[in-house]
C-alpha cells in the first residue's frame, strides 16, 4: 500500500492516490494517481517544492494480517520479521528493515513524478502557458 504525505506550509496530511483519476490532498498542493494499481506504480504531481512531498509505503504482507487477525505482540513481531525479509524491496532488512517506509518520489522503481501533460491533468489551468508546477523538473 502507498499513500502520499504532503507537508506543504508546515502542515502534515496523508492521502491515498486515485484509481483512474487524480486525488488531490486537502491543501491542494499535491495530487496522485495509480499508473498501475496492481503493480503498485504511483504517479505524483505537486504545484511547487517537491521537497515537501514523500511517499509512505506499507508492506501488505504485514498490514493485511495486522488489521484482520493479529492480536498478540508476538504475532506482530513474526509478521514484521517476514515483511522485512523482502529482497529487492525498500522494506528488506538490508535497506529500511521495517514494514513501513517513508521515501522520496522517484527513489523507487514504482514511483515517479508526473510528466507535464499529467501535471496539467491533475492541476488544469485555463492557459497552459501559465502552469507553474514542477512537472518535468529534476
Secondary structure, DSSP 8 states (H G I E B T S, - for coil): -EEEEE-GGG--EEE--BSSS-EE-TTSSEEEEEEETTTTEEEEEESS-GGGEEEEEE-HHHHHHHHHT--SHHHHHHHHHHHT--TTSTTSTTTT-SSEEEE-TTSSTTEEE--HHHHHHHS--SSGGG----TT--
